[in-house]
Amino acid sequence: EPVEASATDTEAASAEAVAPLPMPEATVNVAVADVQSALEPIPDLPTLEEAADAGNAIAQFTLGTERLDASDYAMAASLIRRAADQGQPAAQYRLAKLHERGLGVPRDLVAAREWTQRSARNGNIKAMHDLAVFFAEGEGGPQSYAGAVEWFRKASEYGVVDSQYNLGVLYEQGLGISPDLGEALTWFEIAAREGDTGAPAKVQALRERVSPEVAAEAASKAETWSAAAGSNEANGVFADNEWKTPLLSHVRAAQVALDRFGYAPGTADGSIGPATAQAIRAFQRDAQITATGQIDEATIEALNARINTTTARGAL
């Protein structure tokens, strides 16, 4: 005969019926792996062409000079003009020379002088000298010895020997500035020490025209003189692959990965603020790479290695 279940047995059976079943271990691992799969590897930094297309001025200038070396003047001028329009001083100077020679652009001394002036004002040392020559000779705009003195002086301070010699001539002859044989002698002395072949004769001649005290002072100034340091970027000296700057998408992806790995970079907004820079440096130190606080190729490679390893293990 069937046996009736007791009230206690019925309650226990009911409790078993509604109790949640434990998730199998395999199911847990799959779920974690699915979450981890959302952490995609960070893309490589852009190629030179991609960086130029994205608007990186250094990439545009670098690619433009490559096209110039290949005699592709139209493309070279276009790329260099894009960089110059963004205010890149070395590109502005190169564009000025293209206008001066009519390579890839119309020969136009007015435009050449304008771009030379922009470049000089932005710190390009060769442009400073060339602008002084434009002022001295009156090409592409008004002639002004005072302007020539100003820009020959600036280029001289950065070590341009031709500017130093020319500044000596202007001081000697009183062109654009009051005559000053002591200053003239000083700049001829400096130019001679820097290797100008015509300066020693000028030094010898002026020493005979000034007092021994003035000559000694000029020699002392020249002996202690040293050139000012210019900006590398303004003068076209770039670090290797300096154009490889991360895009917003690279930074955001790195922020997501750093947060997942516990480095607390802050909001994944694509901007390298103080928290993100600190997180990057901490990760770089742990990965035994140079701690710059910036997203570079080595950092992306290390992050991707961590992402791939973590994904393969199926654990966050």
Helices and strands as residue ranges (DSSP letters): H 7-18, H 25-36, H 48-53, H 57-69, H 73-85, H 89-101, H 109-121, H 125-137, H 145-157, H 161-173, H 181-193, H 199-207, H 212-224, G 233-235, H 248-260, H 274-286, H 297-313
